[in-house]
């Protein structure tokens, strides 16, 4: 692994300034992404995973602002880049697939018109060459009869086909990084699997790095090299996919895994995480998850846990690990 990462997010803080107060949507998030890596960012709604992705591309809502930290792309800090530089970065270096293709595509323009705009904007292809590139991209993402599809409008395509169009647009410039923000949320289960397989095969074919944002750990079980679990705007656990699934060390991660059906034991009752997500306007002093945690201790209420190294491929921010470490040391003595 190279010393300089393709993307390095360092102590990122992103807030939304509303009439009700400051919403600290992302609160000290750090992670790295290397070429060819698939990184999963997992968490329920409001955990800060999508805002982290939008902060990288600087496409936050008007009320949102990155208030601290660095985002380094090939060693260069994106926060120092002008809007002109960022426009070039979006598409050429980093592209995003949004979760609902119907709201991302303009209903009054044909698929071909919208895709050609992306090709012309970010590449040197024009006219008939740009038209050919659009057809080529549609073939790449497995859309049948691409020459016919370019003349159709979004409402004439199924949800799965619209998402394939969004993927084709994102790949128009063969970016270094592809961010997929809940790419399967609006799709049924069988189409979900097809879209994820498509992203995985395109990643291998093109060698790009992928950030897959999702609320469903089950969706990314076989896809990701590394997984970051977020809750309340913070990272609570990170590690390889194998470590997260087979050796979870944060109570929130364990809760997420307990809520996934087990194909080997379909009679096993699913256990939902109790309570509701925290109010981001009024973050607790201690661990963000403690109000919903069955194993919470007194210290969890007052002091946020630091990330503790479980092994070289696994870190978790949970006081239970510190307690276990002390108990192990005492037993050894």
Secondary structure, 3 states (H helix, E strand, C coil): CCCCCCEEEEEEEEEEEECCEEEEEEEEEEEEECCCCEEEEECCCCCCHHHHHHHHHCCCCCCEEEEEEEEEECCEEHHHCCHHHHHHHHHHCEEEECCCHHHHCCCCCEHHHHHHHHHHHHCCCCHHHHHHHHHHHHHHCCCCCHHHHCCCEHHHCCHHHHHHHHHHHHCCCCCCEEEEECCCCCCCHHHHHHHHHHHHHHHHHHCCEEEEEECCHHHHCCCCCEEEEEECCEEEEEEEHHHHHHCCCCHHHHHHHHCCCCCCCCCCCCCCCCCCCCCCCCCCCCCCCHHHCCCCCHHHHHCCCCCEEEECCEEECCHHHHHHHHHHHHHHC
